[in-house]
Amino acid sequence: MVVLRQSLLNFFKGESAVGVLLIIATVLAMLLSNSTFAHVYENFLDIPVVVSIHQFTIAKPLLLWVNDGLMAIFFFMIGMEIKREVLEGSLSHISKIVVPAFAAIGGMVVPALVYVAFNWGDPIGMQGWAIPMATDIAFALGILSLLGKRVPAELKVFLLALAIIDDLGAIIVIALFFGHGLSTSALAVSGFFILVLMLMNWRGVTNNTAYILIGVIVWAAVLKSGVHATIAGVIVGLLIPLRNNKASFHEFEESLHGPVNYVILPLFAFVNTGVNFSGVSTKDFVDNVTVGITLGLFLGKPVGIFSFSLLAIMLKFGKLPDGINLVHLFGVAILGGIGFTMSLFIGSLAFECAGDACINMMDERIGILMGSFLSGVMGYLVLKYQLKPKKS
């Protein structure tokens, strides 16, 4: 029993644990969706959850509470991570930012262009143009960690910086392009309380609980405004004080890793990847949406990341960190094609149900799973070959 407990502790401390749990959640969702328990899975997603305070009511099925509510906590953690990296970490020096920033821009632009090339002229298909732009930080770092101590520390930092800037780009895209039916009164309420948080930060208030309580109000107001509620999570995360509150900030951020990585992200994968293959045909795998996402992730991502990185180096805007060569860069560029969590999230916004008109999400999820799987396997193999132990 003690050995089992220690093994579990070691597993959850490892960087690959999140990736393994996401895979388990995905496989479990697919098994349930394609079994006699499919109706149980669907009923689970449709469980109505209502929160009502006087005249203020939020009524959503469980699926949307996960996507709009729990994922706001994930984005809150992302906001804190971005702030920490900018003020103290890999994004704190301009020389460390330039090449990963160029890589992230290429890794967003080229996949989107690949997708658009396959879906041009299809107004429904074009709604998913942003799906292959995203990189899953947890999954990519998890795959990289499978190579153990052979991976240079600089390579992990480069991938982390790339993924964080990529996430920032995805957040901007969500904020600009995935709002629906904006409510000016709700936006005004959220804007007022964001100003309150900014004033608290400026005045040196370091009580994290106060920020969270007001942050919940901001989240509810943004949810009602028509802007996607996860944006509130990012904003509140960025406003948590750091300079005069370092110990508390780092402790708070660290406390989020467990519930986010081991509960929220696996649950998100579980409720969003239950693809029922009973009606799948060859046509579904060659559909323009499927092909656009798959090739956007598997080809567009590495081409964009690698070529834009070379451009930054050739223009002498920056250079690769010591210990990283072009093959390392290419391997990481391929891993950048693991969209998974972020791609699924953007896909849920792009092809969400609106009243009685519900777009089939089958093609979207197949493309994400195929593109992410191919990127993970190929990226691992390239880096494994390059980082293989040298014979003495």
FIBA-501189 format. One line per field, with one value per residue: residue number from 0; residue in three letters; x, y, z of N, C-alpha, C in turn. Coordinates in steps of 0.1 Angstrom, whole numbers. Example, Ala and Ser with C-alpha at 12.3 -4.5 7.8 and 13.67 -1.06 7.14 Angstrom:
# FIBA-501189
i [0;1]
aa [ALA;SER]
n.px [132;128]
n.py [-57;-22]
n.pz [78;71]
ca.px [123;137]
ca.py [-45;-11]
ca.pz [78;71]
c.px [132;129]
c.py [-33;0]
c.pz [78;79]
This chain:
# FIBA-501189
i [0;1;2;3;4;5;6;7;8;9;10;11;12;13;14;15;16;17;18;19;20;21;22;23;24;25;26;27;28;29;30;31;32;33;34;35;36;37;38;39;40;41;42;43;44;45;46;47;48;49;50;51;52;53;54;55;56;57;58;59;60;61;62;63;64;65;66;67;68;69;70;71;72;73;74;75;76;77;78;79;80;81;82;83;84;85;86;87;88;89;90;91;92;93;94;95;96;97;98;99;100;101;102;103;104;105;106;107;108;109;110;111;112;113;114;115;116;117;118;119;120;121;122;123;124;125;126;127;128;129;130;131;132;133;134;135;136;137;138;139;140;141;142;143;144;145;146;147;148;149;150;151;152;153;154;155;156;157;158;159;160;161;162;163;164;165;166;167;168;169;170;171;172;173;174;175;176;177;178;179;180;181;182;183;184;185;186;187;188;189;190;191;192;193;194;195;196;197;198;199;200;201;202;203;204;205;206;207;208;209;210;211;212;213;214;215;216;217;218;219;220;221;222;223;224;225;226;227;228;229;230;231;232;233;234;235;236;237;238;239;240;241;242;243;244;245;246;247;248;249;250;251;252;253;254;255;256;257;258;259;260;261;262;263;264;265;266;267;268;269;270;271;272;273;274;275;276;277;278;279;280;281;282;283;284;285;286;287;288;289;290;291;292;293;294;295;296;297;298;299;300;301;302;303;304;305;306;307;308;309;310;311;312;313;314;315;316;317;318;319;320;321;322;323;324;325;326;327;328;329;330;331;332;333;334;335;336;337;338;339;340;341;342;343;344;345;346;347;348;349;350;351;352;353;354;355;356;357;358;359;360;361;362;363;364;365;366;367;368;369;370;371;372;373;374;375;376;377;378;379;380;381;382;383;384;385;386;387;388;389;390;391]
aa [MET;VAL;VAL;LEU;ARG;GLN;SER;LEU;LEU;ASN;PHE;PHE;LYS;GLY;GLU;SER;ALA;VAL;GLY;VAL;LEU;LEU;ILE;ILE;ALA;THR;VAL;LEU;ALA;MET;LEU;LEU;SER;ASN;SER;THR;PHE;ALA;HIS;VAL;TYR;GLU;ASN;PHE;LEU;ASP;ILE;PRO;VAL;VAL;VAL;SER;ILE;HIS;GLN;PHE;THR;ILE;ALA;LYS;PRO;LEU;LEU;LEU;TRP;VAL;ASN;ASP;GLY;LEU;MET;ALA;ILE;PHE;PHE;PHE;MET;ILE;GLY;MET;GLU;ILE;LYS;ARG;GLU;VAL;LEU;GLU;GLY;SER;LEU;SER;HIS;ILE;SER;LYS;ILE;VAL;VAL;PRO;ALA;PHE;ALA;ALA;ILE;GLY;GLY;MET;VAL;VAL;PRO;ALA;LEU;VAL;TYR;VAL;ALA;PHE;ASN;TRP;GLY;ASP;PRO;ILE;GLY;MET;GLN;GLY;TRP;ALA;ILE;PRO;MET;ALA;THR;ASP;ILE;ALA;PHE;ALA;LEU;GLY;ILE;LEU;SER;LEU;LEU;GLY;LYS;ARG;VAL;PRO;ALA;GLU;LEU;LYS;VAL;PHE;LEU;LEU;ALA;LEU;ALA;ILE;ILE;ASP;ASP;LEU;GLY;ALA;ILE;ILE;VAL;ILE;ALA;LEU;PHE;PHE;GLY;HIS;GLY;LEU;SER;THR;SER;ALA;LEU;ALA;VAL;SER;GLY;PHE;PHE;ILE;LEU;VAL;LEU;MET;LEU;MET;ASN;TRP;ARG;GLY;VAL;THR;ASN;ASN;THR;ALA;TYR;ILE;LEU;ILE;GLY;VAL;ILE;VAL;TRP;ALA;ALA;VAL;LEU;LYS;SER;GLY;VAL;HIS;ALA;THR;ILE;ALA;GLY;VAL;ILE;VAL;GLY;LEU;LEU;ILE;PRO;LEU;ARG;ASN;ASN;LYS;ALA;SER;PHE;HIS;GLU;PHE;GLU;GLU;SER;LEU;HIS;GLY;PRO;VAL;ASN;TYR;VAL;ILE;LEU;PRO;LEU;PHE;ALA;PHE;VAL;ASN;THR;GLY;VAL;ASN;PHE;SER;GLY;VAL;SER;THR;LYS;ASP;PHE;VAL;ASP;ASN;VAL;THR;VAL;GLY;ILE;THR;LEU;GLY;LEU;PHE;LEU;GLY;LYS;PRO;VAL;GLY;ILE;PHE;SER;PHE;SER;LEU;LEU;ALA;ILE;MET;LEU;LYS;PHE;GLY;LYS;LEU;PRO;ASP;GLY;ILE;ASN;LEU;VAL;HIS;LEU;PHE;GLY;VAL;ALA;ILE;LEU;GLY;GLY;ILE;GLY;PHE;THR;MET;SER;LEU;PHE;ILE;GLY;SER;LEU;ALA;PHE;GLU;CYS;ALA;GLY;ASP;ALA;CYS;ILE;ASN;MET;MET;ASP;GLU;ARG;ILE;GLY;ILE;LEU;MET;GLY;SER;PHE;LEU;SER;GLY;VAL;MET;GLY;TYR;LEU;VAL;LEU;LYS;TYR;GLN;LEU;LYS;PRO;LYS;LYS;SER]
n.px [8;19;39;24;11;33;41;19;21;46;39;20;36;52;59;46;22;-2;-8;-11;-34;-53;-54;-65;-90;-100;-101;-118;-142;-147;-151;-174;-192;-195;-208;-232;-238;-240;-262;-262;-239;-245;-267;-255;-239;-259;-271;-290;-279;-285;-280;-292;-297;-317;-330;-311;-300;-283;-285;-276;-266;-246;-223;-218;-213;-189;-173;-177;-175;-157;-135;-128;-114;-91;-81;-78;-55;-37;-36;-22;2;12;16;36;57;63;71;90;101;107;98;107;129;138;154;150;124;120;125;108;84;81;80;56;37;40;31;5;-6;0;-12;-39;-42;-38;-61;-81;-76;-87;-113;-124;-151;-170;-193;-201;-180;-159;-161;-145;-119;-99;-93;-70;-50;-40;-19;-14;-2;2;1;21;44;43;48;74;86;88;111;130;159;175;166;174;174;170;155;130;122;121;99;79;78;70;45;31;29;15;-9;-17;-22;-44;-62;-67;-79;-102;-115;-120;-134;-153;-176;-210;-240;-238;-241;-246;-250;-242;-216;-207;-210;-191;-168;-167;-161;-137;-121;-122;-107;-82;-77;-74;-51;-33;-33;-20;-33;-32;-47;-56;-81;-100;-97;-105;-132;-143;-136;-153;-177;-170;-166;-193;-206;-193;-200;-227;-226;-220;-195;-169;-168;-145;-125;-127;-115;-88;-82;-87;-67;-44;-45;-40;-19;17;43;45;38;49;55;29;16;30;25;-3;-6;6;-11;-32;-25;-29;-58;-66;-49;-54;-81;-99;-90;-88;-116;-127;-117;-130;-158;-159;-149;-163;-168;-191;-188;-205;-219;-199;-182;-160;-161;-163;-137;-124;-136;-137;-135;-124;-100;-87;-83;-67;-44;-37;-28;-9;8;7;13;41;55;49;59;86;96;91;106;132;132;133;158;175;171;183;171;170;183;187;186;216;227;206;197;189;174;164;147;129;117;104;87;70;58;43;20;2;-28;-52;-65;-69;-76;-99;-115;-117;-130;-154;-165;-166;-183;-206;-239;-268;-297;-322;-306;-280;-247;-230;-205;-188;-168;-150;-139;-127;-107;-91;-83;-69;-49;-35;-26;-9;10;20;32;51;66;78;93;112;126;135;152;172;180;191;210;245;269;295]
n.py [-12;12;15;17;41;59;56;67;94;101;99;120;142;143;158;147;138;153;152;124;120;135;120;96;106;114;89;75;90;86;58;56;70;54;31;10;28;53;70;77;92;114;124;131;153;171;178;200;230;255;287;311;344;365;384;378;353;324;299;269;240;212;208;234;248;237;245;273;281;265;265;291;293;280;297;319;310;309;336;345;331;343;369;364;353;375;394;382;359;338;357;381;394;412;400;374;371;376;356;334;348;356;330;321;338;330;305;308;323;308;281;290;300;277;263;280;279;254;257;279;299;284;293;282;264;282;294;280;289;296;274;256;273;272;261;234;238;221;194;195;201;179;157;164;160;133;125;129;137;143;164;197;223;249;244;236;260;276;264;268;296;301;288;302;328;321;313;337;350;334;340;367;364;350;369;389;378;359;367;372;388;414;429;460;471;450;448;473;470;450;463;484;470;458;481;487;466;472;497;487;472;492;507;491;469;437;415;385;371;391;400;377;375;398;393;371;384;400;379;369;391;395;371;374;395;388;386;362;343;333;352;370;355;356;384;390;373;386;408;402;410;412;423;435;414;389;362;354;355;336;313;311;308;284;267;265;248;220;215;225;212;185;181;200;203;175;169;188;177;153;159;171;155;133;116;100;73;58;68;76;80;75;99;118;119;131;155;190;206;189;181;206;214;192;193;219;219;198;203;231;244;235;245;272;280;272;285;312;316;312;334;355;351;353;380;390;398;383;353;317;301;291;258;249;236;237;214;207;229;224;200;209;227;210;197;219;217;202;208;202;208;237;240;224;239;264;254;246;271;281;264;263;255;272;281;263;257;237;231;204;189;169;167;187;178;153;162;177;158;140;157;166;141;131;152;150;124;125;148;138;116;129;145;126;111;131;137;114;93;97;75;61]
n.pz [0;8;-11;-34;-29;-28;-55;-68;-59;-70;-97;-100;-95;-117;-149;-170;-162;-165;-192;-195;-180;-194;-218;-208;-199;-224;-238;-222;-225;-252;-252;-236;-251;-273;-265;-247;-228;-237;-236;-209;-207;-224;-210;-187;-196;-201;-177;-158;-144;-121;-109;-88;-77;-62;-87;-105;-126;-135;-158;-170;-189;-176;-193;-204;-180;-173;-195;-196;-170;-151;-168;-168;-145;-152;-172;-156;-141;-162;-168;-145;-148;-171;-162;-142;-158;-175;-157;-141;-153;-182;-201;-193;-203;-232;-251;-248;-256;-283;-304;-296;-297;-324;-334;-322;-334;-361;-357;-353;-375;-399;-396;-395;-420;-436;-428;-437;-465;-471;-465;-477;-489;-477;-455;-430;-424;-423;-399;-381;-383;-364;-349;-353;-344;-318;-291;-269;-238;-215;-226;-246;-231;-215;-233;-240;-216;-214;-225;-206;-187;-208;-223;-230;-206;-216;-239;-229;-217;-239;-253;-234;-233;-260;-260;-241;-252;-274;-263;-253;-277;-285;-266;-272;-297;-290;-274;-294;-315;-307;-293;-285;-292;-276;-244;-233;-207;-190;-198;-188;-161;-156;-165;-146;-122;-129;-130;-103;-93;-105;-93;-66;-70;-77;-53;-36;-24;-11;-5;-15;-14;-15;-42;-55;-48;-59;-85;-91;-94;-117;-135;-137;-147;-172;-184;-188;-205;-231;-241;-241;-211;-200;-206;-185;-165;-173;-172;-144;-133;-143;-128;-102;-75;-77;-74;-48;-33;-34;-22;-15;-40;-55;-40;-42;-70;-73;-58;-75;-95;-90;-88;-113;-133;-127;-123;-135;-163;-172;-168;-185;-210;-209;-211;-236;-257;-264;-289;-310;-329;-344;-366;-383;-413;-442;-454;-433;-424;-445;-448;-454;-431;-412;-425;-428;-401;-392;-409;-405;-378;-379;-401;-406;-381;-374;-397;-396;-370;-372;-396;-391;-368;-379;-395;-377;-366;-388;-395;-374;-351;-328;-312;-311;-279;-261;-266;-280;-311;-347;-353;-328;-326;-347;-338;-315;-328;-341;-320;-312;-326;-311;-303;-289;-258;-259;-286;-287;-270;-283;-306;-295;-291;-317;-331;-317;-302;-312;-302;-319;-340;-345;-350;-364;-344;-350;-371;-364;-339;-346;-363;-346;-328;-345;-357;-333;-323;-343;-343;-317;-317;-339;-332;-308;-317;-335;-317;-299;-315;-320;-295;-285;-262;-262;-275;-255]
ca.px [0;28;46;14;9;45;41;9;27;56;32;14;46;58;53;38;9;-14;-10;-17;-48;-61;-55;-74;-103;-105;-104;-131;-153;-150;-157;-188;-201;-197;-212;-246;-240;-239;-273;-258;-229;-252;-275;-245;-236;-271;-276;-292;-274;-290;-276;-301;-296;-327;-334;-300;-300;-275;-290;-268;-263;-233;-213;-214;-207;-175;-166;-177;-172;-144;-124;-124;-103;-79;-76;-73;-42;-29;-33;-12;14;17;21;48;67;66;78;102;105;112;94;111;140;134;163;144;111;118;123;95;72;80;75;41;30;40;23;-10;-10;1;-23;-52;-42;-40;-75;-89;-74;-95;-127;-128;-163;-180;-195;-201;-167;-150;-162;-135;-105;-90;-91;-56;-40;-37;-10;-17;10;4;3;34;55;42;55;88;92;90;125;138;170;182;161;181;165;167;144;117;119;117;86;70;76;62;31;24;26;5;-21;-21;-29;-57;-71;-71;-88;-115;-121;-124;-142;-163;-186;-223;-251;-232;-250;-238;-252;-234;-202;-205;-208;-178;-158;-166;-154;-123;-115;-120;-95;-70;-75;-69;-37;-25;-32;-12;-41;-26;-56;-61;-95;-108;-96;-113;-146;-147;-134;-165;-186;-165;-169;-207;-210;-188;-208;-240;-223;-219;-181;-168;-166;-131;-117;-127;-105;-75;-81;-85;-54;-34;-46;-35;-7;29;56;45;30;55;53;15;13;35;18;-16;-5;10;-22;-41;-20;-35;-72;-67;-43;-58;-95;-106;-86;-94;-131;-130;-115;-140;-171;-158;-143;-171;-172;-198;-183;-215;-223;-187;-178;-148;-164;-160;-123;-119;-143;-128;-132;-115;-86;-82;-78;-56;-32;-34;-20;3;18;8;20;56;60;48;68;100;100;91;118;144;131;137;172;181;170;192;163;173;190;183;194;227;224;194;200;177;167;156;137;120;110;95;77;60;50;34;8;-7;-38;-61;-74;-72;-83;-113;-122;-121;-139;-167;-171;-168;-194;-216;-253;-275;-312;-325;-296;-268;-238;-224;-191;-180;-156;-141;-132;-119;-96;-83;-76;-59;-38;-27;-20;2;20;27;40;62;75;85;103;122;134;141;164;182;185;195;222;257;277;309]
ca.py [0;24;15;22;55;66;56;77;107;104;101;133;152;143;167;140;133;160;146;110;121;140;109;87;112;113;75;71;97;79;45;57;75;43;19;11;38;66;79;81;102;125;129;138;166;179;180;214;236;268;296;323;353;375;384;374;339;317;285;263;225;210;210;248;252;233;253;288;284;259;269;305;292;276;310;327;306;314;351;347;326;353;380;360;352;388;402;375;346;337;368;393;401;413;391;360;370;379;344;327;357;354;316;320;345;321;293;312;327;298;272;296;301;264;259;288;274;242;260;292;298;277;302;275;259;293;297;273;292;298;262;251;283;270;250;229;238;209;183;197;199;165;149;167;154;118;123;129;147;146;176;209;232;260;240;237;274;281;259;274;310;300;284;313;339;315;313;351;353;327;348;379;360;347;382;398;371;349;373;371;396;421;437;472;472;440;453;485;464;443;474;491;462;457;493;485;457;480;506;480;469;505;512;481;459;424;404;377;368;403;400;366;378;408;386;363;394;403;368;368;402;392;360;380;406;383;383;349;345;330;364;375;348;361;398;389;367;396;419;397;417;404;430;437;403;377;349;350;353;323;302;311;302;269;260;263;237;207;214;228;201;171;180;208;200;162;170;194;168;142;164;176;146;120;114;88;69;49;73;81;74;80;113;126;121;139;167;202;211;179;182;219;213;182;198;232;215;189;209;246;248;234;254;286;282;270;295;326;316;314;348;364;349;359;394;394;403;374;341;306;299;282;244;245;237;238;201;209;239;217;191;217;233;199;196;230;213;196;218;196;215;250;238;220;251;274;247;247;284;283;256;260;255;285;278;250;254;232;226;191;191;157;170;195;170;144;169;181;146;135;166;166;128;131;161;145;113;129;156;130;108;138;149;114;108;141;138;101;93;95;63;65]
ca.pz [0;9;-24;-44;-26;-33;-69;-73;-56;-80;-109;-101;-95;-130;-159;-180;-155;-170;-205;-193;-175;-206;-227;-201;-200;-238;-242;-214;-231;-265;-249;-231;-263;-283;-257;-243;-218;-244;-231;-196;-210;-229;-199;-177;-201;-201;-163;-157;-132;-120;-98;-88;-66;-64;-101;-113;-127;-146;-160;-181;-187;-170;-203;-205;-168;-174;-206;-193;-156;-147;-177;-164;-135;-160;-178;-145;-139;-174;-166;-135;-154;-181;-154;-136;-168;-180;-146;-135;-159;-195;-209;-186;-210;-246;-259;-246;-261;-297;-313;-293;-301;-338;-335;-318;-345;-373;-353;-353;-388;-410;-394;-398;-435;-441;-426;-446;-478;-473;-462;-483;-496;-469;-444;-418;-422;-420;-384;-373;-387;-353;-341;-353;-340;-304;-286;-255;-230;-206;-234;-252;-221;-210;-243;-239;-203;-216;-229;-194;-185;-221;-228;-224;-199;-225;-248;-222;-215;-252;-256;-225;-238;-272;-257;-233;-261;-283;-255;-252;-290;-285;-257;-279;-307;-283;-270;-305;-325;-303;-285;-291;-286;-265;-235;-228;-193;-184;-200;-180;-147;-156;-166;-133;-112;-133;-126;-89;-91;-109;-82;-55;-73;-76;-39;-29;-17;-14;0;-27;-13;-20;-56;-60;-46;-69;-97;-94;-100;-130;-144;-139;-156;-185;-189;-192;-215;-245;-243;-234;-197;-197;-207;-172;-157;-177;-167;-130;-131;-145;-118;-88;-72;-76;-69;-33;-28;-41;-16;-15;-54;-59;-33;-48;-83;-71;-53;-86;-105;-87;-92;-127;-141;-124;-122;-145;-176;-175;-169;-198;-221;-208;-216;-250;-267;-265;-303;-313;-342;-351;-379;-390;-426;-448;-457;-422;-423;-456;-448;-454;-417;-406;-431;-425;-387;-391;-416;-398;-367;-381;-410;-405;-369;-375;-408;-391;-359;-377;-406;-384;-359;-387;-400;-366;-365;-400;-394;-362;-340;-317;-315;-303;-267;-262;-264;-289;-326;-356;-352;-316;-329;-355;-330;-307;-337;-344;-307;-311;-333;-302;-299;-279;-249;-264;-298;-283;-264;-294;-314;-288;-293;-331;-336;-306;-306;-311;-303;-325;-350;-338;-360;-360;-340;-353;-379;-356;-329;-353;-368;-335;-322;-355;-358;-321;-321;-352;-339;-305;-320;-347;-324;-298;-325;-339;-305;-293;-323;-318;-281;-280;-255;-270;-271;-250]
c.px [9;35;36;12;20;45;31;14;37;50;27;24;53;51;44;24;-3;-18;-16;-31;-58;-64;-66;-88;-109;-109;-117;-143;-157;-156;-171;-197;-204;-201;-227;-249;-239;-250;-269;-248;-236;-261;-267;-242;-247;-277;-278;-287;-278;-285;-284;-299;-306;-332;-323;-299;-290;-280;-284;-267;-249;-221;-208;-209;-192;-167;-166;-173;-158;-133;-120;-113;-90;-73;-72;-58;-33;-26;-22;1;20;23;35;60;72;74;90;108;110;108;98;122;137;142;157;131;110;116;111;83;70;74;60;33;28;31;9;-14;-10;-10;-36;-53;-44;-55;-84;-88;-84;-110;-132;-141;-174;-182;-195;-187;-157;-150;-151;-121;-95;-86;-77;-46;-34;-27;-14;-4;12;8;17;45;55;50;70;94;94;104;135;148;178;178;168;170;161;155;131;113;114;102;76;67;67;48;24;20;15;-9;-26;-28;-42;-67;-76;-81;-102;-123;-127;-134;-153;-172;-199;-233;-247;-242;-242;-239;-243;-219;-198;-202;-194;-167;-156;-158;-140;-115;-113;-108;-82;-67;-69;-54;-28;-23;-25;-20;-35;-35;-62;-76;-104;-108;-105;-128;-151;-146;-146;-175;-183;-169;-184;-212;-206;-196;-221;-238;-223;-204;-178;-162;-151;-121;-116;-116;-91;-72;-78;-71;-43;-33;-42;-21;5;40;56;39;36;52;38;11;17;28;4;-16;-2;-2;-33;-38;-27;-49;-74;-62;-49;-73;-102;-103;-90;-109;-135;-128;-126;-154;-171;-153;-151;-177;-179;-195;-193;-219;-212;-185;-165;-149;-161;-145;-117;-127;-134;-125;-122;-100;-80;-76;-66;-43;-28;-25;-8;13;19;15;36;62;60;58;83;104;100;103;131;144;137;153;180;181;178;184;165;180;184;192;205;222;212;199;187;168;158;144;126;111;100;84;66;52;40;21;-2;-17;-46;-69;-79;-80;-98;-121;-126;-131;-153;-174;-174;-181;-204;-230;-259;-290;-314;-314;-283;-259;-231;-209;-183;-167;-145;-132;-123;-106;-86;-75;-66;-47;-29;-20;-8;13;28;36;53;72;84;96;114;132;141;153;175;188;189;208;234;264;291;319]
c.py [13;26;21;37;64;67;66;91;111;107;116;145;153;152;160;136;140;154;132;111;126;129;99;93;112;99;71;78;90;65;46;61;64;30;20;21;52;75;85;93;115;132;137;152;176;182;195;219;251;275;308;331;365;374;380;359;334;303;279;247;224;212;225;254;249;243;268;291;278;263;283;304;288;289;320;323;310;328;353;342;336;364;376;359;365;396;395;364;348;349;381;401;401;403;377;359;370;366;337;335;355;340;315;327;336;309;296;315;316;287;277;297;288;260;267;283;262;246;273;290;290;285;295;270;270;297;291;277;293;285;257;261;280;259;246;228;225;197;183;195;185;155;151;161;139;115;125;140;150;159;188;218;244;257;240;251;280;277;266;289;310;297;295;324;334;316;328;355;346;335;360;375;357;360;390;391;362;355;373;380;405;430;448;474;462;443;464;480;458;453;481;483;458;469;493;477;464;490;499;476;481;509;502;471;445;412;397;373;379;403;389;369;388;402;377;372;398;392;367;379;400;381;365;390;401;380;370;350;342;342;371;369;353;375;398;384;377;407;415;403;408;411;431;425;389;364;345;347;339;311;300;304;287;261;257;251;224;206;216;217;188;170;187;204;186;162;177;185;157;147;168;167;133;119;100;84;60;55;79;73;80;95;122;129;130;152;179;207;202;180;195;219;204;188;211;229;208;195;224;250;247;243;268;289;282;282;309;327;319;329;358;363;355;374;400;401;395;362;330;305;289;268;239;247;237;225;202;218;232;208;198;223;222;197;207;227;205;207;214;205;229;249;234;231;261;267;248;260;287;276;253;260;269;282;264;247;250;226;213;193;179;160;178;187;159;150;173;169;140;144;166;153;128;140;156;134;117;138;148;122;117;141;137;110;118;141;124;101;90;83;67;57]
c.pz [0;-5;-35;-41;-30;-48;-75;-70;-66;-93;-110;-100;-108;-140;-169;-175;-162;-184;-204;-189;-186;-215;-221;-202;-214;-242;-235;-220;-244;-262;-245;-243;-273;-276;-254;-233;-224;-239;-217;-198;-214;-218;-189;-182;-200;-187;-161;-143;-131;-107;-99;-75;-69;-79;-110;-114;-138;-146;-172;-178;-182;-180;-204;-192;-167;-184;-202;-179;-151;-155;-174;-154;-142;-166;-168;-141;-150;-172;-156;-140;-163;-173;-148;-146;-173;-169;-141;-143;-173;-205;-203;-193;-225;-254;-258;-253;-276;-305;-309;-297;-316;-341;-333;-329;-357;-370;-352;-368;-398;-408;-398;-414;-441;-439;-436;-461;-481;-472;-468;-491;-489;-456;-430;-414;-417;-406;-376;-376;-376;-346;-341;-349;-326;-301;-271;-247;-222;-214;-240;-243;-215;-220;-242;-227;-204;-220;-218;-194;-198;-227;-222;-217;-208;-235;-242;-220;-228;-255;-247;-229;-250;-269;-250;-243;-271;-275;-254;-265;-290;-277;-264;-290;-301;-280;-282;-314;-320;-292;-292;-284;-274;-258;-230;-213;-185;-186;-191;-165;-146;-157;-153;-123;-116;-129;-110;-86;-95;-98;-70;-57;-71;-62;-31;-21;-21;-9;-13;-26;-18;-36;-62;-59;-57;-83;-101;-100;-114;-140;-147;-149;-170;-192;-195;-203;-229;-249;-236;-220;-193;-198;-193;-163;-160;-170;-152;-126;-133;-135;-104;-86;-71;-69;-54;-26;-33;-35;-17;-30;-58;-53;-39;-61;-82;-67;-64;-95;-103;-92;-107;-136;-139;-122;-134;-159;-180;-177;-182;-210;-221;-214;-231;-260;-268;-280;-305;-327;-350;-365;-387;-403;-431;-451;-446;-420;-434;-458;-447;-440;-410;-412;-428;-411;-386;-397;-410;-386;-370;-391;-408;-393;-370;-386;-403;-380;-364;-386;-399;-374;-367;-392;-389;-364;-376;-400;-382;-352;-327;-321;-307;-290;-269;-259;-272;-303;-334;-355;-339;-319;-337;-347;-321;-315;-340;-332;-306;-318;-324;-297;-288;-271;-255;-277;-296;-278;-275;-303;-308;-290;-308;-336;-325;-311;-303;-313;-308;-336;-344;-349;-355;-357;-343;-360;-371;-346;-335;-358;-357;-329;-332;-355;-345;-319;-331;-348;-327;-308;-328;-340;-314;-306;-330;-328;-299;-301;-321;-305;-275;-273;-264;-265;-266;-258]
